[in-house]
Amino acid sequence: MKDEAQEIKIAPKVTVRLSGTGGQGLLLAGRILAEAAAIHDGLNVVQSNSYGPEARGGASRSEVVISRGEVDDLRVRRFDVLVALSQKACDAYYGDLIENGMLIVDSTNVTVVPTSRAIEVPMTKMAVEECGERMVTNIIALGVLCGCSNVVTLDALKAALRTTLRSDLVAKNMKALELGYSAAAEAVRGISERKRLQFRNYGFVREDTTAPKSVKRNGHKKIAAVA
């Protein structure tokens, strides 16, 4: 009898929504995720951002579509993975998650979780206690996302951090990324095997080494972005 885990079909395209409130750095996180996937992991990417009228405290989200092939529809209606850093974001966007989609929440701020399959990590608490800086919560979230879903490789995220952030910020954010990645393994272990097997397999970056590369332009991987 074949291992059930091997029967899960690898998803050819993954849609990710990073959500929370203004001031949590979600637009930066979306940019880093998009660059990691496109420039460093050789995939096609479409990224879009949305935020409320307030500079801080208003609704904020970044959406990233990652695909082996061309992304022919820029409109994202349902999401495979939702990262929610606030209770309002979790409440507002959980309904847009596909059946058996992956919900990742910051358990510091999200205390009412709509599914027992949620991956709960106290990201803000980790940022404050282990990095001394609440503002790296978004990078911890990227580490958790990477560790749980494999939508991009950790090496790609590290490379994107180095090219996106000021040099004096890299070390602290690199620590935050690795903290999130390590925390992901523990969080996933806390979910029963039966529930874990309900997740779709988003690990195509690591498992499909034969996927064709897209055309590069001016020496860089093509990234599409929409407002």
N, C-alpha and C positions, 0 to 999 in steps of 0.2 A: 504493500500500500504506500502510495506516495505521500510525502510530508505535505500537510495541508498548506503550509506557508509557501510551498513552491507552486501551488495552484493559483495564487493571487496574480492576476494579470497586471503587468507593469503599465502604469499610466503614460500615454504618449505626450500628454500636456497637463500642466499643473497650474491652477490659479490660486494665488495667495493674497489674502487681505490682512494687512497689518493695521490694527485699529486701536484707538484710544482717544486722548484729548490733546489739544494743542500744547506744545511745550515738552512733549515726551519724545520728540525726535523721530517721529514715524516717517516723515518724508525723507530724512537722511537714511534711515534704515532701509526704506524701499529702494533708494538709489544704490546703496551698497549691495543689496541683494541682487538687483538687476545687473550691476557691473560684474559681480562675482559669477553669475550664471552666463552672461554673454561674453565678456572679455576673457574670463579665466577658465570657464568650463565648456566654452564652445557651443552654447545653446542659443536659440532665438528667444528674444524677450520683448515684451511690451509692458511699459510701466505707466501708471496714471496716479495722480494725487488728488485729494479733496480735503478741504479744511473749512471750518466755520469762520465767521466774521471776527471772532476774538483771536488775538495773537496767542493767548494762553487760556486754557480752560475750555475752549470751544471744541467741537467735534473735529477729529483729524483721522485720516486714513490714507494708506498707500496701497495700491493694488499692483501686483506683478504677475504676469502670465509668462510661464517658462515652457518652452516646447522644443522637441527635437526637430520638427519641421517648421514651415512657414506659419505664422499666426495670421489667419485670414479674417478674423473677426475681432475688432478692437473693443467691442461691447462685452462687458463681463456681467452676467446676470446671476450666476451661482458660483460658489467658491469651493475648492477642494480643501483648503486649509485656512482657518481663521485664527489669527493671533489677536487676543483681546487684552489690552493693558488696563482697562477700566471697566467697571460694572455697566456703565451706560453703553459702551461699545459692545460688550457681550450681549446685553439685552437687545440692542438694536439690530445686530448683524447675524446672530446665530441662525435666524430663520432663512438666511441666504446660503447657508452651508448645505452642500449636497448630502444625500443620505450616506451615512458611514464616513462622512468627511472628518477631518482632524481638527479638533478644537484645542488650542493652547491658550491658557489663561495665566495672568499674573495673579497668583492667589493672595498677594498682599492687598490688592484692590478689588478683586473679583471674589466675593464671598458667597454669592448665589450662582451656582453652576448648573446649566440646564441639562447636562447629560453625565452619566457615570463613566463615560469613555473619555472625558476631558483630561488633558495633560496639565496638571496644576504645578506651577513652580513659583515660589515667592520672589519674583524677579526684582521688584523695587527694594525689598528687604535685603536681598543679596547685594544689590548695588550700593546701598548705604553702608551695610555692615562689613562687606568684604572689599569694596573698592573705595569707600569713603566718598561716593559721589552718586547722587540719585540720577544724574543725567546720563549715566551709562546703561540705564535699564533697557533702552532700545537695543543696545549691542548684546546684552545678555539674552534678550528675546531672539535675536538672530542666531545666537549659539544654540539655544533650545530648539528653534525651528530646524536648524541643520541637523542636530543630533537626533531629533525625533522623526524627521521626514526624509532626509537625504536628498532634498530637492537640489541642493548644491553641495559641493565638497567644502570641508573646513579649510583646506588650503586656498580655495578660491576666495572664500570670505576674508581670510587673512590678507591675501594679496589686494583685495578691493579696499580693505581698511587702510593699508599703507598708501595707496594712491589717492584716497579720498580725504583723509584727515590730515591736519597739520602734524608735523613730525613730533611736536611736543605732546600730542594727545594719543599717539599710537600705542605706547606701552600700556597705559591704563585701559584703553579700549580693547587691546589684545587680551589682557587679563580677563576682562568682562566677557569677551567672546568665548574664551576657553572655559570659564566658570559656567556659562550657560550650556555649553556643549556637554560638559561633564554632568550637570544637573539633569539633562535630558534622559540619560541612561537610567538614573535612579527613578525618575518620574515614570518612565515607561514600565519599569519593573513593578511599579505599584498597581498597574492595570492587569487584570486577569488575562491569561493567554487567549481565552475564548473571545474576549472583547478586542484584544490587539489584532486578532486575525480578521476582524471586521473592517479594519482600515484598508484602504486601497494602498497599493505599493507605489510609493513615489520615488523609489531609489533608482530611477533610470540612469542617472548620471554615472553611478558606479557599476551598474549591472549591464548596461548596453554600450559596449565599447565600439560597436560597429556602426553606430548612428552616423549618417553623413554630416559633414561639416557644412555650414552655410558660407556664402560668399563673404569675404572680408573686403572692407572698403577703407582705403587710406591706412592699411595696416591694422585696423581695428575691427572687432566683431560688430556686426550691425545690431543696434539697439533702437527699437521704436519707442517713442514716448508720446503720450497724449495728455492734454491738460485735464 
